[in-house]
Amino acid sequence: MSTRIEPASTTADHPPRPDAGGDEIAVVADDQPTTGWRTRYRRGADRAAEMLAPVRRDRRIGVAPAVGDYRYSDSFTNQGIGLDAVALAGAVPIAILAGWLVHRGHLAGPVLAFIPATFATYMAPQYIVGPDYLGLPGNNERFFVFHLALFITGIAATVLAWRSIDPAQLRPSTDNSDRRRSLVLFGVVALILGGRWLAGIIDLLGGDPNSIDYLENPTAYVLIRVLDLGIIVPAAIVTAFALRRHRPWARTATYAVIGWFALVPAAVAAMAIVMTANNDPNASTAATVTFVVAAAALTVAAAALYRPILPRAIGPHRPHQPRAAERPAPDRLTTEQGATP
């Protein structure tokens, strides 16, 4: 028994889907009498063919995509390519570096862990809720558990990083630096509200949204605004006020919020670049330039914030120093520890 690959349109058992939006292929088994293990092999091949076919052919590069077929339009597919590029080139290396530094006991480890952790927590829901399940073909629901695991892992890593940081060791620790950081956070909030979402909010409140992004995928459009306006903006505002009031936890929160700004704006810029490169009808050169400039500015701000802890990370290993609350009181020291009898 042998198998061959044919266009789905010539296969009687697997007629082409009218909503596939492109060419399809299907795996076809030759009709030859088989017995015993050959029969079982053929049945297994038929079941595999039913699972994998029809597979949509990627119209841009002319080859069949991988197992994952997200229910995305062409525009959202372009955005996904840009997002995945930043995840692979940015989030993954930083996560590896953070894990190595945590293993060596450096303060920079959990602080750097905020960057990939907040990135995963923010992006994973968009892979779960964002696809157009009712309007487009695909199979991304098969990866629900994987994306849910990424989301849970991102939250857990954020919490563990927070609990592992001693705010007293974060630098710089002056009042002036706290005020400067608060101004940066207020500026970022103004950029998100005024430069990114204000027009969209007005459009939604009008009752008849006509934004291109909304019409492309209303669910993803609203989800992103919930994440930005319901989590990121309030977190930035609360952290900025806490910095101005010199709250002990404010510096840790600053690293978490700025850690989010380190990669997410870069991902948005990468999405716009891919859309422009692929001649996406929803792409805009002006918007692409704006996103790239904003991403560069926020990445530089994040690098400036993280810079004071990096020399400690690349320097010689230093054993963990217990916090003041963990150190034994002088009157409890034993003779072996150097106390006077």
Backbone hydrogen bonds, N-H to C=O, Kabsch-Sander energy under -0.5 kcal/mol:
donor,donor_aa,acceptor,acceptor_aa,energy
4,R,28,V,-2.3
6,E,4,R,-0.5
6,E,26,A,-1.9
8,A,24,E,-1.5
10,T,7,P,-1.8
11,T,8,A,-1.4
12,A,10,T,-0.6
20,A,17,R,-1.3
25,I,55,V,-0.9
26,A,6,E,-2.0
28,V,4,R,-2.7
28,V,26,A,-0.5
30,D,2,S,-2.3
32,Q,30,D,-1.4
38,R,35,T,-1.6
39,T,36,G,-0.6
40,R,36,G,-1.8
41,Y,37,W,-2.6
42,R,38,R,-2.6
43,R,39,T,-2.4
44,G,40,R,-2.2
45,A,41,Y,-2.3
46,D,42,R,-2.6
47,R,43,R,-2.3
48,A,44,G,-2.3
49,A,45,A,-2.5
50,E,46,D,-2.1
51,M,47,R,-1.7
52,L,48,A,-2.4
53,A,49,A,-2.3
55,V,25,I,-1.3
56,R,54,P,-0.5
57,R,23,D,-2.8
58,D,63,V,-2.0
62,G,58,D,-2.2
72,Y,70,Y,-2.4
77,T,73,S,-2.4
78,N,74,D,-2.0
79,Q,75,S,-1.8
80,G,76,F,-2.3
81,I,77,T,-1.9
82,G,78,N,-1.8
83,L,79,Q,-2.4
84,D,80,G,-2.7
85,A,81,I,-2.0
86,V,82,G,-1.8
87,A,83,L,-2.2
88,L,84,D,-2.5
89,A,85,A,-2.6
90,G,86,V,-2.4
91,A,86,V,-1.4
92,V,87,A,-2.4
94,I,90,G,-1.9
95,A,91,A,-2.4
96,I,92,V,-2.3
97,L,93,P,-2.5
98,A,94,I,-2.9
99,G,95,A,-2.4
100,W,96,I,-2.2
101,L,97,L,-2.4
102,V,98,A,-2.6
103,H,99,G,-2.1
104,R,100,W,-1.5
105,G,101,L,-0.5
105,G,102,V,-1.1
106,H,101,L,-2.5
109,G,106,H,-1.3
111,V,107,L,-1.3
112,L,108,A,-2.8
113,A,109,G,-1.8
114,F,110,P,-0.7
114,F,111,V,-1.0
115,I,112,L,-1.6
117,A,113,A,-1.9
118,T,114,F,-2.5
119,F,115,I,-1.7
120,A,116,P,-2.5
121,T,117,A,-2.2
122,Y,118,T,-1.9
123,M,119,F,-2.3
124,A,120,A,-2.4
126,Q,123,M,-0.9
127,Y,123,M,-1.1
127,Y,124,A,-0.7
128,I,124,A,-1.3
129,V,125,P,-3.2
130,G,125,P,-0.6
130,G,126,Q,-1.0
132,D,71,R,-2.6
133,Y,131,P,-1.4
136,L,132,D,-1.8
139,N,69,D,-2.8
140,N,69,D,-0.9
142,R,139,N,-2.2
143,F,140,N,-1.7
144,F,141,E,-1.5
147,H,143,F,-2.4
148,L,144,F,-2.6
149,A,145,V,-2.4
150,L,146,F,-1.9
151,F,147,H,-2.2
152,I,148,L,-2.6
153,T,149,A,-2.7
154,G,150,L,-2.5
155,I,151,F,-2.0
156,A,152,I,-2.8
157,A,153,T,-2.8
158,T,154,G,-2.0
159,V,155,I,-2.4
160,L,156,A,-2.7
161,A,157,A,-2.4
162,W,158,T,-2.2
163,R,159,V,-2.4
164,S,160,L,-1.3
165,I,161,A,-0.6
165,I,162,W,-1.1
169,Q,166,D,-2.3
170,L,167,P,-1.3
178,D,174,T,-1.7
179,R,175,D,-2.2
180,R,176,N,-2.2
181,R,177,S,-2.3
182,S,178,D,-2.2
183,L,179,R,-2.0
184,V,180,R,-2.0
185,L,181,R,-2.4
186,F,182,S,-2.5
187,G,183,L,-2.4
188,V,184,V,-2.1
189,V,185,L,-2.3
190,A,186,F,-2.3
191,L,187,G,-2.1
192,I,188,V,-2.5
193,L,189,V,-2.8
194,G,190,A,-2.6
195,G,190,A,-0.8
195,G,191,L,-1.1
196,R,191,L,-0.6
196,R,192,I,-0.8
197,W,192,I,-2.2
198,L,193,L,-1.9
201,I,197,W,-2.7
202,I,198,L,-2.3
203,D,199,A,-2.1
204,L,200,G,-2.3
205,L,201,I,-2.6
206,G,202,I,-1.2
207,G,204,L,-1.6
215,L,211,S,-2.5
216,E,212,I,-1.9
217,N,213,D,-1.8
221,Y,217,N,-2.3
222,V,218,P,-2.4
223,L,219,T,-2.4
224,I,220,A,-2.3
225,R,221,Y,-1.3
226,V,222,V,-2.1
227,L,223,L,-2.3
228,D,224,I,-2.6
229,L,225,R,-2.7
230,G,226,V,-1.8
231,I,227,L,-1.2
232,I,227,L,-2.1
233,V,228,D,-2.9
235,A,231,I,-2.3
236,A,232,I,-2.4
237,I,233,V,-2.4
238,V,234,P,-2.8
239,T,235,A,-2.2
240,A,236,A,-2.3
241,F,237,I,-2.3
242,A,238,V,-2.2
243,L,239,T,-2.3
244,R,240,A,-1.8
245,R,241,F,-1.3
246,H,243,L,-1.2
247,R,242,A,-2.4
250,A,247,R,-1.3
253,A,249,W,-2.2
254,T,250,A,-2.1
255,Y,251,R,-1.8
256,A,252,T,-1.7
257,V,253,A,-2.6
258,I,254,T,-2.9
259,G,255,Y,-1.8
260,W,256,A,-1.3
261,F,257,V,-1.6
262,A,258,I,-0.9
263,L,259,G,-0.6
263,L,260,W,-0.8
264,V,260,W,-1.9
267,A,263,L,-2.3
268,V,264,V,-2.2
269,A,265,P,-2.3
270,A,266,A,-2.3
271,M,267,A,-2.2
272,A,268,V,-2.1
273,I,269,A,-2.2
274,V,270,A,-2.4
275,M,271,M,-2.4
276,T,272,A,-2.2
277,A,273,I,-2.6
278,N,274,V,-2.1
279,N,276,T,-1.4
280,D,275,M,-3.0
283,A,280,D,-1.9
288,T,284,S,-2.5
289,V,285,T,-2.5
290,T,286,A,-2.2
291,F,287,A,-2.7
292,V,288,T,-2.4
293,V,289,V,-2.4
294,A,290,T,-2.6
295,A,291,F,-2.7
296,A,292,V,-2.4
297,A,293,V,-2.4
298,L,294,A,-2.5
299,T,295,A,-2.4
300,V,296,A,-2.2
301,A,297,A,-2.1
302,A,298,L,-2.4
303,A,299,T,-2.5
304,A,300,V,-2.4
305,L,301,A,-1.9
306,Y,302,A,-2.3
307,R,303,A,-1.5
309,I,306,Y,-1.2
310,L,306,Y,-0.9
310,L,307,R,-0.9
313,A,309,I,-1.1
313,A,310,L,-0.5
314,I,310,L,-2.2
315,G,311,P,-1.0
326,E,323,R,-1.1
327,R,323,R,-1.0
327,R,324,A,-0.6
332,R,329,A,-1.9
333,L,330,P,-1.4
337,Q,334,T,-0.5
338,G,335,T,-1.2
339,A,334,T,-2.1
